[in-house]
Amino acid sequence: MGQNSVRREGTRSRVPHARELGWDDSLYGEGGEQAPGGRRSRGGGQSGSDGPDGGPAGDGAGRRRGAPGRRGKRGKRRILRWVASVLSLLILGTAGAGYLYYEHLNSKLKKDDLTLGGKMREHQANSAGQTPLNILLIGSDARDSKENQKLGGATKTFGGQPLADVQMLLHLSADRSNISVISMPRDTVVKIPECKDPDTDKTYPATGWKLTNESLGRGGPGCTVATWYELTGITIDHFMMIDFAGVVSMADAIGGVPVCVTKNIHSRNRQGEGSGLKLEAGTHPVKGEQALQWLRTRYGFEDGTDLARTHAQHMYMNSMVRELRENTKLTDPSKLRSLAEAAIGALTVDKGIDSVKQLYDLGGTLKSVPTGRITMTTMPNFYTQRPGFNGKVEPKPGDAEQLFRMVREDIPLDGRAAAKKPVAVAPALSKDPAAEPGEIAVMVQNGTGGDGRFAQKGRAAAVVGILSGKGFTQARADATKNPQDKTVIRFSNAELEGDAQAIAKSLGIPLTSVKKSTDVTGISLIVGADWRQGETYPKTAPADDNKTPESARALNGETEGCMDVQPGFTW
């Protein structure tokens, strides 16, 4: 794929016995077709490249013609064609060593650096010493292999640079009881951090506003990981990247994935646009090119937008996971061997996955989670007003951060969190009355880099401006960076407690964050990573009310349903 090859680091060893590997004698696997030479493309992708239906891949305006009110009603956003095969591989990947050529498969496992940005923070262990596992799934739209090109669609991009058209974070809880998934729309407007390509030593400087799918072209998947970390503060342990040819072999291997439509559908309009999908009303198993057509269909589903296509892709993914868990027909050794090779050949993983055995161990860890405890969400978002980004989206203030926080704090998105300890009672107001706001001096420091991301530029000065507007005219900004997870107010002696609390009340900061400290002189306000934007400190949900925002449109892994057919596309 492209001009620069991905380094391969296959493990050389004898072929182990199945019991040594810890694998079952049955094989539940899946995968895609390998790009020639195991190479990946480099370079900046263009958001105007053709999409799967022949329309511009990055033209969000052209794909969002539906009324905004349908967004909450219609499923998820942009879980594209490759995700089903990747997620199924993770959850259901076990293999019989008698059917695998262990050394051969290791030699086909392509690897790249985990992150091309700064160092990520370490996980916080729970009370039992367990830590969560986060895997970023990336779908490249590369069309530089014959396998992908012969599937059709986006002919103008053949041989071009890929975009990260699928970005989905899979979070396995520390106690291994549940899985939470967050997908990010490929046309999300973000700032991409500095990334250095390990193959060419080229450094890509940090950007202004860009589309998140362009991150892949700035050194490879490690830059997409760095972009996610910068935006969310979620530590990412591994990534897995795949192109969309794998969908065909995946669906073929399991004998078809059941899908349902409410009416006869033919995805083709008078201009020749559409995937070509043609099905009768009811439930049908789709495989091969027809499975790809289902995942590519925009014209013909619901309101004809990418929101409808994403809803169909979520249904397909749920159905595939259920089918693989229940399927008992994968017993042909030849088919299983081909399937395993296709799966490994389709993937690029981070260097922390050093062998095929470790890859399947990940699958073994994940497959024990029941589908009823898999929750898929879309990052809460809104249509941006930034010039040049018409029809694109940004993370929705409040809701997006709440979703990210719940994953960072390992809170299940299905609402089935363990009982929490009672919330500590807030301290009483100081008996020492506060001075007038204009008489209270406070030094403000920028601590927004406390979650490992870059500090929010100018944040201390911005909060000084907020305080000045509230009458605290003696507030001053300190250029010292003081990274903190949470915003805190510190005061040096008891006489200043009332003044410090007055500052907290004016900004909405809880009194539990006001503390006496010998490390400061006077009053110091450190703006933490929990308050990167906004004029009022964001309210934190009580420990017993950590709920997934409705705008995340959560979908349970056991959800089934039929796709509504768009008027004009029936027969």
C-alpha positions as CSV (number, residue, x, y, z in Angstrom):
1,M,0.0,0.0,0.0
2,G,1.6,3.3,-1.1
3,Q,5.3,4.1,-1.3
4,N,6.6,3.2,2.1
5,S,6.4,-0.3,3.5
6,V,5.3,-1.1,7.0
7,R,8.0,-2.8,9.0
8,R,7.3,-6.4,9.7
9,E,8.5,-8.0,12.9
10,G,7.4,-11.6,12.7
11,T,8.3,-13.9,15.6
12,R,10.6,-16.8,14.6
13,S,10.0,-19.9,16.6
14,R,8.9,-23.5,16.2
15,V,5.2,-24.2,15.6
16,P,3.7,-24.6,19.0
17,H,1.1,-27.1,20.0
18,A,-2.5,-25.8,20.5
19,R,-2.3,-26.4,24.3
20,E,0.9,-24.3,24.5
21,L,-0.8,-21.4,22.7
22,G,-3.9,-21.6,24.8
23,W,-6.1,-21.9,21.7
24,D,-9.2,-24.0,21.3
25,D,-9.4,-26.7,18.7
26,S,-12.2,-24.8,17.0
27,L,-11.5,-21.6,15.0
28,Y,-13.8,-18.6,15.0
29,G,-11.9,-16.1,12.8
30,E,-12.4,-13.6,10.1
31,G,-10.5,-11.1,8.1
32,G,-9.9,-9.4,4.8
33,E,-7.6,-9.7,1.8
34,Q,-4.0,-8.6,2.0
35,A,-2.8,-5.6,0.1
36,P,0.1,-6.5,-2.1
37,G,3.5,-6.4,-0.4
38,G,2.0,-5.5,3.0
39,R,2.6,-1.8,2.3
40,R,0.6,1.2,3.4
41,S,0.2,4.6,1.8
42,R,1.6,7.8,3.4
43,G,0.8,11.4,2.8
44,G,-2.1,13.7,3.4
45,G,-5.5,12.4,2.2
46,Q,-7.9,14.8,0.6
47,S,-11.3,15.1,2.2
48,G,-12.8,15.5,-1.2
49,S,-12.0,12.0,-2.4
50,D,-14.8,9.9,-3.8
51,G,-17.0,8.0,-1.3
52,P,-18.3,4.5,-1.6
53,D,-21.4,5.5,-3.5
54,G,-19.4,7.6,-5.9
55,G,-19.9,10.9,-4.1
56,P,-17.3,12.9,-2.3
57,A,-16.0,11.1,0.7
58,G,-15.4,14.2,2.7
59,D,-18.4,16.2,1.6
60,G,-20.4,16.1,4.8
61,A,-22.9,18.7,3.4
62,G,-23.7,16.4,0.4
63,R,-24.3,13.5,2.7
64,R,-26.3,15.3,5.4
65,R,-29.4,16.3,3.5
66,G,-31.7,14.8,6.1
67,A,-33.4,17.0,8.7
68,P,-31.3,17.3,11.9
69,G,-34.1,15.9,13.9
70,R,-33.6,12.5,12.4
71,R,-30.2,12.2,14.0
72,G,-31.5,11.1,17.4
73,K,-33.9,8.7,15.8
74,R,-31.5,7.0,13.4
75,G,-28.8,4.8,14.9
76,K,-25.2,5.8,14.8
77,R,-22.9,7.8,12.6
78,R,-20.4,6.3,10.1
79,I,-19.4,2.9,11.4
80,L,-18.2,2.0,7.9
81,R,-17.6,-1.2,6.0
82,W,-14.5,-2.6,7.7
83,V,-15.5,-2.3,11.3
84,A,-17.6,-5.4,11.4
85,S,-14.7,-7.6,10.5
86,V,-12.3,-6.0,12.9
87,L,-14.6,-6.1,15.9
88,S,-15.6,-9.6,15.2
89,L,-12.0,-10.6,14.9
90,L,-11.3,-9.1,18.3
91,I,-14.2,-10.6,20.0
92,L,-14.2,-14.1,18.4
93,G,-10.6,-14.7,17.4
94,T,-9.5,-18.1,18.5
95,A,-7.7,-20.7,16.4
96,G,-6.6,-24.3,16.4
97,A,-2.9,-24.6,16.0
98,G,-3.3,-27.6,13.8
99,Y,-4.8,-25.3,11.1
100,L,-2.3,-22.4,11.5
101,Y,1.1,-22.0,10.1
102,Y,2.3,-20.1,13.0
103,E,5.6,-18.8,11.7
104,H,4.1,-18.0,8.3
105,L,1.3,-16.0,9.9
106,N,3.7,-14.1,12.1
107,S,5.7,-13.1,9.0
108,K,2.5,-11.6,7.5
109,L,1.6,-9.5,10.6
110,K,2.3,-5.9,9.7
111,K,3.3,-3.5,12.5
112,D,3.7,0.2,13.1
113,D,4.4,2.6,16.0
114,L,1.5,3.0,18.5
115,T,1.6,6.8,18.7
116,L,3.5,9.4,16.7
117,G,2.7,12.1,19.3
118,G,3.7,12.7,22.9
119,K,3.8,10.0,25.6
120,M,0.5,8.9,26.9
121,R,-0.3,8.7,30.6
122,E,-0.5,5.3,32.3
123,H,-3.7,3.6,33.3
124,Q,-5.1,4.0,36.8
125,A,-5.7,0.6,38.4
126,N,-9.0,-0.1,40.2
127,S,-9.1,-1.3,43.9
128,A,-8.4,-4.9,42.7
129,G,-5.3,-3.8,40.8
130,Q,-7.0,-4.3,37.4
131,T,-6.6,-1.9,34.5
132,P,-8.8,-1.4,31.4
133,L,-7.8,-2.1,27.8
134,N,-8.4,0.4,25.0
135,I,-8.0,-0.5,21.3
136,L,-8.4,2.0,18.5
137,L,-9.9,0.5,15.4
138,I,-9.0,2.3,12.2
139,G,-10.5,1.7,8.7
140,S,-8.4,2.9,5.8
141,D,-10.2,3.8,2.6
142,A,-7.1,2.8,0.6
143,R,-7.8,1.6,-3.0
144,D,-4.2,0.8,-4.0
145,S,-4.7,-3.0,-4.2
146,K,-6.4,-5.0,-6.8
147,E,-8.6,-6.7,-4.2
148,N,-10.0,-3.3,-3.1
149,Q,-10.3,-1.8,-6.6
150,K,-12.2,-4.7,-8.1
151,L,-14.9,-4.1,-5.4
152,G,-15.8,-0.9,-7.2
153,G,-16.6,2.6,-5.9
154,A,-14.4,5.7,-5.7
155,T,-12.5,5.0,-8.9
156,K,-11.0,8.5,-8.8
157,T,-9.0,7.6,-5.7
158,F,-7.3,4.4,-7.0
159,G,-3.7,4.6,-6.0
160,G,-4.3,7.7,-3.9
161,Q,-3.5,8.3,-0.3
162,P,-5.9,6.8,2.3
163,L,-8.0,8.5,4.9
164,A,-9.0,7.2,8.3
165,D,-12.6,6.8,7.3
166,V,-13.4,4.6,10.4
167,Q,-12.3,5.5,13.8
168,M,-13.7,3.6,16.7
169,L,-12.4,3.2,20.3
170,L,-13.1,-0.1,21.9
171,H,-12.9,0.0,25.7
172,L,-12.7,-3.2,27.7
173,S,-13.5,-2.6,31.4
174,A,-10.8,-3.3,34.0
175,D,-12.9,-6.1,35.5
176,R,-13.5,-7.5,32.0
177,S,-17.3,-7.4,32.4
178,N,-18.3,-5.0,29.7
179,I,-17.2,-3.3,26.4
180,S,-17.9,0.3,25.5
181,V,-17.4,1.6,22.0
182,I,-17.1,5.2,20.8
183,S,-17.1,6.0,17.1
184,M,-16.0,9.4,15.8
185,P,-17.5,10.8,12.6
186,R,-14.8,10.9,9.9
187,D,-15.6,14.6,9.2
188,T,-15.0,15.7,12.8
189,V,-13.1,19.0,12.9
190,V,-10.1,18.7,15.3
191,K,-6.6,19.9,15.8
192,I,-4.0,17.3,14.9
193,P,-0.9,17.3,17.1
194,E,2.7,17.1,15.9
195,C,3.5,13.7,14.4
196,K,6.8,12.3,13.3
197,D,6.8,9.6,10.6
198,P,9.2,6.8,11.9
199,D,9.8,5.5,8.4
200,T,10.9,8.8,6.8
201,D,11.8,10.9,9.9
202,K,9.5,13.6,8.5
203,T,7.9,15.8,11.2
204,Y,4.4,17.0,10.5
205,P,3.8,20.1,12.6
206,A,0.7,20.5,14.8
207,T,-2.2,21.8,12.7
208,G,-5.1,24.3,13.0
209,W,-8.5,22.9,12.3
210,K,-8.5,19.8,10.2
211,L,-10.8,16.8,9.6
212,T,-9.8,13.9,11.8
213,N,-9.7,11.5,8.9
214,E,-6.6,13.4,7.6
215,S,-4.6,12.2,10.5
216,L,-3.7,8.9,8.8
217,G,-1.8,10.7,6.1
218,R,0.5,12.4,8.6
219,G,2.8,9.5,9.3
220,G,0.4,6.6,9.6
221,P,-2.0,5.2,12.2
222,G,0.1,6.4,15.1
223,C,-0.9,9.9,14.3
224,T,-4.6,9.0,14.4
225,V,-3.9,7.5,17.9
226,A,-2.2,10.7,18.9
227,T,-5.1,12.8,17.6
228,W,-7.6,10.7,19.7
229,Y,-5.5,11.0,22.8
230,E,-5.1,14.8,22.4
231,L,-8.9,15.1,22.0
232,T,-10.2,12.7,24.6
233,G,-7.4,12.1,27.2
234,I,-8.1,8.4,26.9
235,T,-5.0,6.2,27.1
236,I,-4.8,3.9,24.1
237,D,-3.1,0.5,24.4
238,H,-3.3,-0.8,20.9
239,F,-4.5,0.0,17.4
240,M,-5.7,-2.2,14.6
241,M,-6.0,-1.0,11.0
242,I,-7.8,-2.7,8.1
243,D,-9.0,-1.9,4.6
244,F,-12.5,-2.7,3.4
245,A,-11.8,-5.7,1.2
246,G,-12.0,-7.9,4.3
247,V,-15.8,-7.5,4.5
248,V,-16.2,-9.8,1.5
249,S,-14.1,-12.7,2.7
250,M,-15.6,-12.3,6.2
251,A,-19.2,-12.6,5.1
252,D,-18.3,-15.5,2.8
253,A,-16.6,-17.4,5.6
254,I,-19.5,-17.4,7.9
255,G,-22.1,-18.2,5.2
256,G,-23.7,-14.8,5.2
257,V,-24.8,-12.1,7.6
258,P,-28.6,-11.7,8.1
259,V,-29.9,-8.3,7.3
260,C,-33.5,-7.0,7.1
261,V,-35.4,-4.3,5.1
262,T,-39.0,-3.2,5.5
263,K,-39.6,-3.0,1.7
264,N,-38.1,-4.1,-1.5
265,I,-35.0,-2.0,-2.1
266,H,-32.8,-1.1,-5.1
267,S,-30.1,1.4,-4.3
268,R,-29.8,3.1,-7.7
269,N,-31.2,6.4,-8.8
270,R,-31.6,7.9,-12.3
271,Q,-28.2,9.4,-12.2
272,G,-26.7,6.0,-11.6
273,E,-25.8,6.8,-8.0
274,G,-26.1,4.1,-5.4
275,S,-24.4,0.9,-4.2
276,G,-26.6,-1.3,-6.5
277,L,-28.0,-3.3,-3.5
278,K,-31.2,-5.1,-4.5
279,L,-33.2,-7.0,-1.9
280,E,-36.7,-8.1,-1.3
281,A,-38.5,-7.1,1.9
282,G,-37.7,-9.2,4.9
283,T,-34.5,-10.9,6.3
284,H,-31.8,-12.2,4.0
285,P,-28.2,-13.4,4.5
286,V,-25.8,-11.2,2.5
287,K,-22.3,-12.2,1.7
288,G,-19.5,-11.3,-0.8
289,E,-20.1,-8.2,-2.9
290,Q,-23.7,-8.0,-1.7
291,A,-22.5,-7.6,1.9
292,L,-20.3,-4.7,0.8
293,Q,-23.2,-3.2,-1.0
294,W,-25.2,-3.2,2.2
295,L,-22.4,-1.4,4.1
296,R,-22.0,1.1,1.3
297,T,-25.7,1.9,0.8
298,R,-26.7,5.5,1.4
299,Y,-29.3,6.1,-1.4
300,G,-32.2,3.9,-0.5
301,F,-32.0,3.7,3.3
302,E,-34.2,5.9,5.5
303,D,-33.5,9.6,4.5
304,G,-30.6,8.9,2.1
305,T,-27.9,10.4,4.2
306,D,-24.8,9.0,5.8
307,L,-26.6,8.9,9.1
308,A,-28.9,6.2,7.5
309,R,-25.9,4.3,6.2
310,T,-24.3,4.3,9.6
311,H,-27.5,2.9,11.1
312,A,-27.4,0.0,8.6
313,Q,-23.7,-0.6,9.4
314,H,-24.5,-0.9,13.1
315,M,-27.2,-3.4,12.4
316,Y,-24.8,-5.4,10.2
317,M,-22.1,-5.4,12.9
318,N,-24.5,-6.5,15.6
319,S,-25.8,-9.3,13.3
320,M,-22.3,-10.4,12.4
321,V,-21.2,-10.7,16.0
322,R,-24.3,-12.7,16.9
323,E,-23.9,-14.9,13.9
324,L,-20.2,-15.7,14.7
325,R,-21.0,-16.5,18.3
326,E,-23.8,-18.9,17.3
327,N,-22.3,-20.3,14.1
328,T,-21.1,-23.9,14.4
329,K,-20.5,-24.6,10.7
330,L,-16.9,-23.3,10.5
331,T,-15.3,-26.8,10.6
332,D,-13.6,-27.0,7.2
333,P,-9.8,-27.0,7.9
334,S,-9.0,-25.5,4.4
335,K,-11.6,-22.7,4.9
336,L,-10.3,-22.0,8.4
337,R,-6.7,-21.8,7.3
338,S,-7.6,-19.4,4.4
339,L,-9.7,-17.4,6.7
340,A,-6.9,-17.1,9.3
341,E,-4.4,-16.0,6.7
342,A,-6.8,-13.5,5.2
343,A,-7.5,-12.0,8.7
344,I,-3.8,-11.6,9.5
345,G,-2.9,-10.3,6.1
346,A,-5.6,-7.6,6.2
347,L,-4.3,-6.1,9.5
348,T,-1.7,-3.5,10.5
349,V,-1.2,-3.5,14.3
350,D,1.0,-1.6,16.8
351,K,4.3,-3.1,17.8
352,G,2.9,-3.9,21.2
353,I,1.2,-6.9,19.5
354,D,4.3,-8.9,18.9
355,S,2.9,-12.1,17.6
356,V,-0.2,-13.9,16.2
357,K,-0.6,-15.6,19.6
358,Q,-0.9,-12.2,21.3
359,L,-3.4,-11.1,18.7
360,Y,-5.6,-14.1,19.4
361,D,-5.1,-13.7,23.2
362,L,-6.7,-10.3,22.8
363,G,-9.6,-11.9,21.1
364,G,-9.8,-14.5,23.8
365,T,-9.9,-11.8,26.4
366,L,-12.7,-9.9,24.7
367,K,-14.9,-12.8,23.5
368,S,-16.1,-13.6,27.0
369,V,-18.1,-10.4,27.2
370,P,-21.7,-11.1,26.3
371,T,-23.2,-9.1,23.5
372,G,-25.8,-7.7,25.9
373,R,-22.9,-5.8,27.6
374,I,-21.5,-4.3,24.5
375,T,-22.6,-0.7,24.1
376,M,-21.9,1.2,20.9
377,T,-22.0,5.0,20.8
378,T,-21.2,7.9,18.6
379,M,-19.3,10.9,19.9
380,P,-21.9,13.6,20.7
381,N,-21.5,16.3,18.0
382,F,-23.0,19.3,16.4
383,Y,-22.6,21.0,13.0
384,T,-19.7,23.4,13.2
385,Q,-19.9,27.0,12.1
386,R,-16.2,27.3,11.3
387,P,-15.6,28.8,7.9
388,G,-14.6,26.3,5.3
389,F,-16.1,23.3,7.2
390,N,-19.8,23.5,6.1
391,G,-21.6,20.3,7.0
392,K,-18.8,19.1,9.2
393,V,-19.1,18.4,13.0
394,E,-17.3,19.1,16.3
395,P,-17.5,17.4,19.7
396,K,-20.6,18.6,21.5
397,P,-19.5,20.6,24.6
398,G,-20.5,18.9,27.8
399,D,-21.9,15.7,26.3
400,A,-18.7,14.6,24.5
401,E,-16.5,15.3,27.5
402,Q,-18.9,13.4,29.7
403,L,-18.7,10.3,27.4
404,F,-14.9,10.6,27.3
405,R,-14.7,11.0,31.1
406,M,-16.9,7.9,31.6
407,V,-14.5,5.8,29.5
408,R,-11.4,7.4,31.2
409,E,-12.9,6.5,34.6
410,D,-14.0,3.0,33.5
411,I,-17.7,3.7,34.0
412,P,-19.9,1.3,31.9
413,L,-21.9,3.0,29.2
414,D,-24.8,0.5,29.7
415,G,-25.7,2.0,33.1
416,R,-24.8,-1.1,35.0
417,A,-22.0,0.3,37.1
418,A,-21.0,-1.2,40.4
419,A,-22.3,0.6,43.5
420,K,-20.3,3.7,44.4
421,K,-19.2,4.9,47.8
422,P,-21.3,7.7,49.2
423,V,-20.3,11.1,48.0
424,A,-18.3,13.0,50.6
425,V,-20.2,15.9,52.3
426,A,-19.0,19.3,51.0
427,P,-17.2,21.4,53.5
428,A,-19.1,24.2,55.2
429,L,-18.6,27.9,54.2
430,S,-15.8,29.5,56.1
431,K,-16.8,31.5,59.2
432,D,-14.3,34.1,58.1
433,P,-16.3,36.5,55.8
434,A,-15.0,37.1,52.3
435,A,-13.6,40.5,51.3
436,E,-15.1,42.4,48.4
437,P,-14.3,40.8,45.0
438,G,-12.1,43.8,44.0
439,E,-10.0,43.4,47.1
440,I,-9.2,39.6,46.6
441,A,-5.9,38.9,44.8
442,V,-5.6,35.5,43.0
443,M,-2.9,34.1,40.8
444,V,-4.3,31.9,38.0
445,Q,-2.2,29.1,36.4
446,N,-2.8,26.9,33.4
447,G,-3.0,23.2,34.4
448,T,-5.1,22.0,31.5
449,G,-2.4,19.6,30.4
450,G,-3.0,17.4,33.5
451,D,-4.6,14.6,31.5
452,G,-1.5,14.2,29.2
453,R,-2.9,16.4,26.4
454,F,-1.4,19.7,25.3
455,A,-2.3,22.5,27.6
456,Q,-5.2,24.7,26.3
457,K,-3.3,27.8,25.1
458,G,-4.2,31.0,26.9
459,R,-6.4,29.3,29.4
460,A,-5.0,31.1,32.4
461,A,-5.5,34.5,30.8
462,A,-9.1,33.5,29.7
463,V,-10.0,32.7,33.3
464,V,-8.5,35.9,34.5
465,G,-10.8,37.7,32.1
466,I,-13.8,35.8,33.5
467,L,-12.9,36.7,37.1
468,S,-12.4,40.3,36.1
469,G,-15.8,40.4,34.7
470,K,-17.2,39.2,38.0
471,G,-15.4,42.0,39.9
472,F,-12.2,40.1,40.9
473,T,-10.0,42.8,39.3
474,Q,-6.9,41.7,41.1
475,A,-6.8,38.4,39.3
476,R,-3.5,37.8,37.5
477,A,-2.3,35.2,35.1
478,D,0.9,33.2,35.9
479,A,2.8,31.9,32.9
480,T,3.9,28.8,34.9
481,K,2.3,25.5,33.6
482,N,1.0,23.4,36.5
483,P,-0.7,20.3,35.1
484,Q,-3.6,19.1,37.1
485,D,-6.4,16.6,36.4
486,K,-9.0,18.7,38.4
487,T,-9.3,22.4,38.9
488,V,-8.2,23.4,42.4
489,I,-8.1,26.6,44.5
490,R,-5.4,26.7,47.1
491,F,-4.9,29.2,49.9
492,S,-2.0,29.7,52.3
493,N,-3.7,30.5,55.6
494,A,-7.1,30.3,57.4
495,E,-7.7,34.1,56.9
496,L,-7.9,33.6,53.2
497,E,-10.4,30.6,53.2
498,G,-13.5,32.8,52.8
499,D,-11.9,34.7,49.9
500,A,-10.9,31.4,48.2
501,Q,-14.4,30.1,48.6
502,A,-15.9,33.3,47.2
503,I,-13.8,32.8,44.0
504,A,-15.0,29.2,43.8
505,K,-18.7,30.1,44.1
506,S,-18.4,32.8,41.4
507,L,-17.0,30.2,38.9
508,G,-19.2,27.3,40.0
509,I,-16.2,25.3,41.3
510,P,-17.2,23.0,44.2
511,L,-16.0,23.8,47.6
512,T,-14.4,20.4,47.9
513,S,-11.8,21.8,45.4
514,V,-10.8,24.6,47.7
515,K,-7.9,23.5,49.9
516,K,-5.4,25.0,52.3
517,S,-1.8,24.4,51.2
518,T,1.7,25.4,52.3
519,D,2.8,25.3,48.7
520,V,1.3,28.6,47.8
521,T,1.4,32.2,49.0
522,G,-2.0,33.9,49.0
523,I,-4.6,32.3,46.7
524,S,-3.8,30.3,43.7
525,L,-6.4,29.0,41.1
526,I,-5.1,26.2,38.9
527,V,-7.3,25.5,35.9
528,G,-7.3,21.7,35.4
529,A,-7.9,19.4,32.5
530,D,-11.5,19.1,33.5
531,W,-12.1,22.8,32.5
532,R,-10.5,23.3,29.1
533,Q,-13.2,25.7,27.9
534,G,-16.3,27.6,28.9
535,E,-16.9,30.5,31.4
536,T,-18.4,28.4,34.1
537,Y,-16.8,25.3,35.6
538,P,-18.6,22.2,34.1
539,K,-20.9,20.5,36.5
540,T,-19.8,16.9,37.3
541,A,-22.4,14.2,37.5
542,P,-22.9,12.7,40.9
543,A,-21.3,9.3,41.4
544,D,-24.7,7.6,41.3
545,D,-25.8,9.5,38.1
546,N,-23.0,8.8,35.6
547,K,-25.3,8.3,32.6
548,T,-24.4,8.0,28.9
549,P,-25.6,11.2,27.2
550,E,-28.7,10.7,25.0
551,S,-26.8,12.5,22.2
552,A,-24.4,9.5,22.1
553,R,-27.2,7.4,20.8
554,A,-26.2,4.2,22.6
555,L,-27.0,0.9,20.9
556,N,-26.9,-2.4,22.7
557,G,-25.0,-5.3,21.0
558,E,-28.1,-7.4,21.0
559,T,-30.3,-4.9,19.2
560,E,-32.0,-6.2,16.1
561,G,-34.2,-4.4,13.6
562,C,-35.1,-3.7,9.9
563,M,-33.9,-0.8,7.8
564,D,-36.6,1.5,6.5
565,V,-36.5,2.0,2.7
566,Q,-36.3,5.5,1.2
567,P,-39.2,6.5,-1.0
568,G,-38.3,6.2,-4.7
569,F,-35.9,3.3,-4.2
570,T,-38.5,0.5,-4.0
571,W,-39.4,-2.0,-6.7
